[in-house]
Amino acid sequence: MLPTMVVQAILWILYGLLLQPEPGTATLPLLMDSVIQALAELEQKAPATEAGHTASAWLLSAQDSCAHNPLQHFLLEEQSLKTTMLDPPSLSPELQGLTMEVARHGVWDGKECGVVLASDGSTVAVEPLLAGLEAGLQGNRVVNLPLDSTDTPPDAGVTFPDFGATVPDVRATSPGLRDISSDVTWADVGAVSPNVRATDLDVQVTSPDVQASSADTKAKFPTTVDSLLVVTLARDLGLNFLQGPQTWSHSLGTEGCWDQLSLPRTFTLLDPEASTLTTAFLNGALDGALLGDYLSRSPEPRPPLSHLLSQYYGAGVAGDPGFRSNFRRQNGAALTPTPILTQQVWGALILLQRLEPAHPHLQGMSQEQLAQVATHATKEFTEAFLGCPAIHPRCRWGAAPYQGRPTPLQLPLGFLYVHHTYMPASPCTDFERCAADMRSMQRFHQYTRGWDDIGYSFVVGSDGYVYEGRGWHWVGAHTLGHNSRGFGVALIGNYTAELPAEAALRAVRDELPRCAVRAGFLRPGYALLGHRQLVRTDCPGDALFNQLRTWPHFDKVSPRRLHYLGLRPICPHKLSTAPDPCLFA
Ligand SMILES: *[C@@H]1O[C@H](CO)[C@@H](O)[C@H](O)[C@H]1NC(C)=O
């Protein structure tokens, strides 16, 4: 265990290195493990140096960084400015090259930079992750917004619609998050931004939870911002939705593909036109917010960041499997309820307007207009990202190409057919296993069955992820005679006698259909059926099927179901040559 000062110093050093404009000769793969390795090396070297002030001075003196992100600069700079620059502890050239490469998040020419591949298969932007860790080490401060007397907030407040996002509270069952007492430390904002007098700003010793409990859907003019949420998520959400309604429809959470999975070097976006709020950015921002929150509540001594990250991107923080990157959306939803996040986005925009009076999109915007932007940005983020399942695209699990020409679906469809894979019989609980299962099912469907591709539209693992099969746009081979009318979704495992993990059930019951309806792929009144209701098969297994019967969109009145209920499993290829992948072997 290291004292917070040292943990923080290490982070500042890493920041400092990120901002050194030296050419790097990177040879390390862009993996989260490489970032963890860099942190571990700094943790070994840093205690020997008195690096705390030095590293923060680098950050503060990096004009480049200030211009890039004045809000982050303002909220995170708190260390003394009086120290002069010293030499950073030297990282090995390899790690130095890596830090250069992940220095800044951005999208250029359809390539996303500053992102790494984590072992759960997700791609994560490093910059918002580090910002969150730093904010957390500083104690997750609540900062008063600077207000002019002429800027009296509207008394009635602004009414936000109630989005009614229902996101399960995974954190409630996470002892790692629940039981740690709030420990918000006093921090002194001594640093002065060019446009804001230090006396306009002060930092309260207030826990963000106090705000949270008093929030309702009638938002009041924000008088404070929470530094952690602003530097990770709220600033970018606000700025991205600021350009006007024409950009509002740009999809959030664009995915991309690595050039190779074992030694990833470049990441190409699947939709280069989409918003820069990519999946990787939002992943990094959520991870930064969640880990920053954890650090701010952790008693001294704080865990070294390299340990914290390897747990979070591994089996779970402090042995809690619910607190890991796989469940960042559910945990993030619990951390940032919609009304709170809306307030923070609004506050971030107000603060940014003050810090950057010449900002082209902020100039002349009234607080009401900023509130509208914040409301819309938060709604989109909550509905189109947080409340949706995390779907690994085909390239992530190493899919072989489609053979032949796919047939497009006529969207929206009216049905969702639920399957179990039967083989593999045991649920996969990590990315490596689930991705291998996907490849072996695809091989089986393509080479043994002779189909064009893996049959299912989507496959649900027990690792918290959904895996893209044929996806939303192409006719699958999952439910004989019904493939062009519905999506086929399979849960990996044999659910004859056992039920899938709750997260997997939730993905099929709630998240996937809700997001498909929102995106226009599925009709709002869609019907959900078990495979056995349409085809002679036991699929999706008795246990799972009995569960389906209790779900809201379950189609109880299918005559076929009555006809076929009770039949023993029959290997479909003996009946027909047409596709039916439910029985795998
Ligand atoms: C599936 O589960 C059932 C019930 O436990 C069992 O009888 C059957 O052998 C299993 N099938 C496979 C392929 O594991």
PDBQT file of the ligand as one rigid body, heavy atoms in Angstrom, charges set to zero:
ROOT
HETATM    1  C1  LIG A 601     -27.962 -30.339 -20.628  1.00  0.00    +0.000 C 
HETATM    2  O1  LIG A 601     -28.527 -30.368 -19.339  1.00  0.00    +0.000 OA
HETATM    3  C2  LIG A 601     -29.345 -31.517 -19.087  1.00  0.00    +0.000 C 
HETATM    4  C3  LIG A 601     -29.970 -31.355 -17.707  1.00  0.00    +0.000 C 
HETATM    5  O2  LIG A 601     -28.987 -31.110 -16.766  1.00  0.00    +0.000 OA
HETATM    6  C4  LIG A 601     -28.519 -32.782 -19.207  1.00  0.00    +0.000 C 
HETATM    7  O3  LIG A 601     -29.346 -33.917 -19.017  1.00  0.00    +0.000 OA
HETATM    8  C5  LIG A 601     -27.873 -32.814 -20.597  1.00  0.00    +0.000 C 
HETATM    9  O4  LIG A 601     -27.015 -33.927 -20.699  1.00  0.00    +0.000 OA
HETATM   10  C6  LIG A 601     -27.077 -31.540 -20.846  1.00  0.00    +0.000 C 
HETATM   11  N1  LIG A 601     -26.572 -31.548 -22.189  1.00  0.00    +0.000 N 
HETATM   12  C7  LIG A 601     -25.327 -31.242 -22.482  1.00  0.00    +0.000 C 
HETATM   13  C8  LIG A 601     -24.916 -31.272 -23.902  1.00  0.00    +0.000 C 
HETATM   14  O5  LIG A 601     -24.529 -30.912 -21.620  1.00  0.00    +0.000 OA
ENDROOT
TORSDOF 0
